[in-house]
């Protein structure tokens, strides 16, 4: 795996169940520190945007200048702060509704969870284990199914337990009218004039910055399609290009999709590019275009003259301004979601956004 590829492992089997993103960085710098939690430092007095933060002779640099220069980094910091608060808040809310339900039933919280979740989860059936092994055996190297069976069984049981508990707690939150009111940081993302699906006035807009050569972007396509199918006209989806520099064919593939869009065939080309990421050289792109019903000569001229090179660069520049560092990156009503995550990650944000608009 490239040093530029970042994976956030979710499952008990490291590297096998992951949320991944093609990343422009070469590694993660963050490290956990031990010891006691330090006391919070006093917040500095807020400055006005026009306040001077530096001078060079008689030239001034204002806070507004600084914030514009550091916009992407500041957006990441705000998101990290929100994520920490949101995670803690979710835990607090879940604990409170469990405590309420336990009190209503006259049992302890642990006893409630045991009765409503743990006792309802059996060991996974052999066909489940066999199916998981067949789907993932290419990643397991020389380890046989018999060797991996205990770990696979435990992982599947843990996942099922988490799913059941999540569903149960969700029901309790509805029962006790629990609402999360913490407002997430949002990035004001331009839709530009890029290809889109769904009504312009949909309550939720998803903007994706993606790369046709990124394997995780290809993996995310099925999830995106599932989300669009589930929510229908409640979603407007916009695709913007973010070809990473170390993917040598990504930029020309993005231009090819725009050339197809010029003939009203963007989504057909889009699907074809993700379906076969091994064929993204210029000759391959011209051949692929021939299969989706575009005028081959016009397409070839468009690609060879770089008609949409500046358009692709504009998307890339905008993405950097918004704090995009890896692909795929989604903005759901301006709320960032990074990586090839599952439908539940999208649903968490989308459902919350729809609730806010009721």
N, C-alpha and C positions, 0 to 999 in steps of 0.2 A: 504493500500500500504506500502510495506517495506521501512524503512528508507534508504535502500540501492538502492531503485529505484528512479531514477531522471527523471522528465518529464518537458519538456520545452513547455509551453502552447502557442499555436498559435491562437486559435480561441477566439471568444468573450465569449464562454461558457467555463469557466475554467475547465480543466481536461477532456473535451470531445473531443477536437481536439488537439492532442499533438504529439510532436516528443519525443520519449522516449528511454531510454537505461537502461539496467541493470548495476548498478554501484557499484564498490567495495567500494566507499567512503560512509560515513554515513551522509553526508550533504554538502551543498554548503556554503563555507566560505565567498564568495564575497558579499559585500554589497555596495549599491550605497551611495555616499556621496554628501551632498549639498554644497552650496556656490559657489564662483567663480572658474573658471578653473585656476589652478595654472600655472605659467609660466614654460615652459619646462626647466629642469635642463640641464646644460652643460654635454655632453657625456664625460665620462672619456677617457683618452688616451688609445687606444687599446694595449693590451699586446700580445707578441708573445706566441705561444703555449708552448714553453720551459721556459717561464718566471716563476720564483719561486713565489708562492703565500703564502707559509707557510714553516716553518722549525720546525723540532723536533730534537734538537741537530744538528748533521751533516746530518740528513736526510731531503731531500727536497720534497715538494709537488708542482708540476708544474701546470700551467693553464690547460694543456692537461689532467692531472690526475683529476683535478677538473671538467672539462667539461665532462669527461667520467662518473664520479660519478653522476653528476647532469643532464645527457643527457635527461632523460625523462621530468624533470621539465622544463629545458630550451626549449625543443621542444614545450611544452604547452605555455610558455610565448611568444615565437616567433609566434605561431599560433594566440594567442590572439591579439598580436600587428597587425598582418596582417589582421585579421578579422575586426578590428576597421578601419584600413586604407581602406580596400576594400569596406566596407559598405559606408564610406564617399565618396569614389571615385565613386561608383555606383550612389549615389545620385547626385553628381556633374555632371557626364556625362548625366544622365537622364534629369536634369534641363537644361543643355546646348542644347540638341537636341530638347527638348520641346520649348525652347526659339527660336531656329532657325525656327522651323515649325510655331510657332505663328507669328514670324516676316514675314515669307513668305506669310502667309495668312492674315496679317494685323489685327490680333486680339491679345488680351492678353493671357498669358499662362493659366490663370484660365478659360477663355472663351473657349480656345482650348480643355482643358480637359473636360469641361462641354459638349461641342458639340460632341466630339469623344468618350467619355467614359460614363460619368454620365447619359446623356440623353438617352443613348442606353440600360440602365439597367432597366428593369421593376421589379416589385415585383415577388418573386418566386411563382410558381403555387402551388396550394394546394397539388397535388400529390408529388411534391418535398419535401414539408414540412412533409407529411405523411411518405414518404420513409425514410427521415432522422430520424424521430422520431422512426420508427420501428427498424432501425438499431442500435439506441443508447439508447433505452428506459431502458435497463438493468442498464445503468449508471445513470439514472435520478431519481432513488429511487421512491418515492411516487408521484412525480409531473406528472400530467396528460398532455396529448397533448394540451388540451385547455389552460392550465396554461402556458405551454412553447412555444406556437405557436408564440407570438410576438418576443421572443428572437431568436427562430429558424429562423424565416423569416428574421430578421435583420442580423443574422450571415450568412445565405445563400446569401443574397443580397450583403453583404460586401465582401464575398469570390468571388462572380462573378465579382464585380466591380474591385477587385484587379487583377483578372485573365485577364479581358479585358484591363485594363490599362497596365499591364505587357506586354501583347501581342502587344498593340499599340506602346508602347515605344520601344519594341524590333524591330519593323518595322522601327521606326524612326532612331534607331541606325544603322541599315543596310543602310538606305537611305543616312545618312550623314557620312557613313564610320567611325563610332566610334569604337575604339578598346581599350580594357583594356590591358595595357602593364605591369602593376604591377606584378612582379614575386612572386608567392606564396612560402612560405617555404616548403621544401620537406623533407621527411624522407626516407632515403635509406633503403628500406625494402627488406629483403631476401625472395625469393620465396620458399626457402628450397627445398624439393622434395615433396611438398604437392599436393593434387589433384587439377587439373586445367581443365578449359574448354577454348576453343578458341585457335587460332594460337599463337605460341611462339613469332612471330614477329609482333603481333598486335600493333597498335600505342598507345593504352591505356591498361594498366594493372591495374586491381582492385584486391587488396588483402584484404580479410575480416578476421578479428579475431572475432570468434563467440562462442556461448555457447548453446548447445542443450537444456538446461533447461530454458533458458532465453526467456520469452514470447515475448519480443521485437525483438529478433533474429528471432523467428518464423514469426512474422509479417513482418519482412524485406525480407523474402524469396520471397514473391510474387513480391515485388519491384525489387529485384535482377533479377528474371526471366524475368520480363517485360523489364528491361534495356538490358539484354543480347539478348533478342529477337529483340529489337529495333535497336541495333547497330551491331548485327551480328558479322562478323569476324574482326570488328574494336576493339573488346574487348577480352582480355585474363583475365579470372577470376580465382583466386586462393583462396582456402579455408584453413585457418589455425585455430587451436583450441585455445580457450581461456576460459577454464572452470573456472568459478568463484568459490571461495572456499566455499561460503555459499549456493551454489547449490549442494546438496549432491550427486546427480546422474550425474552431468555434466561430471565429469572426466571419469567415466566408459563408458558413452555414447560416448565420444570422442574416447576412445580406441576401442569401438565396431565399430565405423565407419572406423577406420584404419584396423581393422581385416577384415571387409568386403572389403576394398580396396585391401587387400592382395589377395583376390580372384576376383578382377576386378569388384567389385560391390559397390564401394564407393558411387556414386551418388544415387543409389537406396536406400541404407541404410540411407544416408543423408536426403533424402526426407521423408523416413518413420519415422525417429526420430523427425523431426520437425512437421510432421503431427499428431503425438500423443505423446505430451510431458508428458502425465500422466503415460506413460509406459516406464520408463527408468531405472528400477532396473535391476540387472543382469539377473534374470530369464526372465523378459520382453524382454530384448535385445536378448537373445537366441531365444525366440519365434518369435520375429520380423525378425531375420535373416533367420528363416525357411521359411518366406514368400517371400523372394527376390531371392531365387535360389542359395544360397551358400551351401557348404558342411557343414552340421550342426556340425559334430564332430570336424572338423578342426577349425571352428569358435569358438566353445566352448573351445577348448584347448587354442587357441590364447587369448581369453578373460581371462580365468582362470589363465594363466601363466603371464599375464601382459606383453605380448610381445611388446606392443606399449606404455607402460607407460612412458618410457623415451622420446619417440617421442612427446607425448602430452606435457610433461613437457618442452621440448625444445621450442615448440611453445609458451607456456605460458611465459617462460623466455624471449624469443625474443620480445613478445608483450609488456612486462613490459619495456624492453630496449627502445622500440619505443614510449613509453608514453601512451600505452593503459591502461585505468583505468576502462572502462566499455564496455559492449557489446550491439549491434554489433558496431565495429569500422572498418571503411573501409579506405584504402589508395589507392587513385586513382592517378596513376603515382607519388606516394609518398605524395600526398596531403590528409591530414586526413579529414574524414567525419564521425561524431559520431552520433549514434542513428538510430532508425527506421524511417528514413526520406523518403519522397515521391520521385517519379521518377524525379521531377523537380530539386531537389537538386543534384542528380547525373548528370542530363543533363547539369546543369550550368557548372559543372567542366569538364565533358567529352567534351562538345561542345567547351569549351575554349581550352582544350588540343588539340583537333583535328584542331582547327584554328591555333594554334601555329605551328603545323607540316606541314601546307600547304606552 
